[in-house]
Amino acid sequence: MTLRKSLSIAAAAAALLVAGQAAAHAKLVTSTPAANATVAAPKTITLTFNEPLVPAFSGFDLSMGHGMKMPVKTTVSTDRKTLSGAPQGALTPGAYTLHWHAAAADDGHRMDGVLTFTVK
């Protein structure tokens, strides 16, 4: 085998390895309320991901438009793909920002994201 062919094979193998690792990150699939939605005050907020999460390293914070944090107790479903949170008080009308973090169970990589919604 030539050096050039060996290098080509090695480069292709490395590209497949990197692509496989990149695909392993937990990605947000759906949320309730949906991003940018205007809704009645939710009693529960849910985020569903494309793969199982590590519960100890996954959660979210909720804050009102002016930055005041709202206490939320979060749990992960038994299939470990859905992160749910129940605000510890009634959400008043206004804009809310949700900052989430999720660690994928298969590789431990942490992903972060933000979504907003409005309570009418």
BELQUI-V427712 format. One record per residue. N is the residue number from 0. RES is the residue in one letter. D_FIRST is the distance of its C-alpha to the first C-alpha in whole Angstrom. Layout:
n=N res=RES d_first=D_FIRST
n=N res=RES d_first=D_FIRST
This chain:
n=0 res=M d_first=0
n=1 res=T d_first=4
n=2 res=L d_first=7
n=3 res=R d_first=8
n=4 res=K d_first=7
n=5 res=S d_first=7
n=6 res=L d_first=10
n=7 res=S d_first=11
n=8 res=I d_first=11
n=9 res=A d_first=13
n=10 res=A d_first=15
n=11 res=A d_first=16
n=12 res=A d_first=16
n=13 res=A d_first=19
n=14 res=A d_first=20
n=15 res=L d_first=21
n=16 res=L d_first=22
n=17 res=V d_first=25
n=18 res=A d_first=26
n=19 res=G d_first=27
n=20 res=Q d_first=29
n=21 res=A d_first=31
n=22 res=A d_first=32
n=23 res=A d_first=33
n=24 res=H d_first=36
n=25 res=A d_first=40
n=26 res=K d_first=41
n=27 res=L d_first=44
n=28 res=V d_first=45
n=29 res=T d_first=49
n=30 res=S d_first=52
n=31 res=T d_first=56
n=32 res=P d_first=57
n=33 res=A d_first=55
n=34 res=A d_first=54
n=35 res=N d_first=56
n=36 res=A d_first=59
n=37 res=T d_first=62
n=38 res=V d_first=64
n=39 res=A d_first=67
n=40 res=A d_first=66
n=41 res=P d_first=63
n=42 res=K d_first=64
n=43 res=T d_first=61
n=44 res=I d_first=57
n=45 res=T d_first=54
n=46 res=L d_first=51
n=47 res=T d_first=48
n=48 res=F d_first=44
n=49 res=N d_first=41
n=50 res=E d_first=40
n=51 res=P d_first=42
n=52 res=L d_first=43
n=53 res=V d_first=44
n=54 res=P d_first=48
n=55 res=A d_first=49
n=56 res=F d_first=47
n=57 res=S d_first=48
n=58 res=G d_first=51
n=59 res=F d_first=53
n=60 res=D d_first=56
n=61 res=L d_first=58
n=62 res=S d_first=60
n=63 res=M d_first=63
n=64 res=G d_first=63
n=65 res=H d_first=65
n=66 res=G d_first=62
n=67 res=M d_first=64
n=68 res=K d_first=62
n=69 res=M d_first=63
n=70 res=P d_first=63
n=71 res=V d_first=60
n=72 res=K d_first=60
n=73 res=T d_first=56
n=74 res=T d_first=54
n=75 res=V d_first=51
n=76 res=S d_first=51
n=77 res=T d_first=51
n=78 res=D d_first=47
n=79 res=R d_first=47
n=80 res=K d_first=46
n=81 res=T d_first=49
n=82 res=L d_first=51
n=83 res=S d_first=55
n=84 res=G d_first=57
n=85 res=A d_first=61
n=86 res=P d_first=63
n=87 res=Q d_first=66
n=88 res=G d_first=68
n=89 res=A d_first=69
n=90 res=L d_first=67
n=91 res=T d_first=70
n=92 res=P d_first=69
n=93 res=G d_first=67
n=94 res=A d_first=63
n=95 res=Y d_first=61
n=96 res=T d_first=57
n=97 res=L d_first=55
n=98 res=H d_first=52
n=99 res=W d_first=50
n=100 res=H d_first=47
n=101 res=A d_first=45
n=102 res=A d_first=42
n=103 res=A d_first=39
n=104 res=A d_first=40
n=105 res=D d_first=36
n=106 res=D d_first=35
n=107 res=G d_first=38
n=108 res=H d_first=37
n=109 res=R d_first=41
n=110 res=M d_first=42
n=111 res=D d_first=45
n=112 res=G d_first=47
n=113 res=V d_first=50
n=114 res=L d_first=52
n=115 res=T d_first=56
n=116 res=F d_first=59
n=117 res=T d_first=63
n=118 res=V d_first=65
n=119 res=K d_first=68
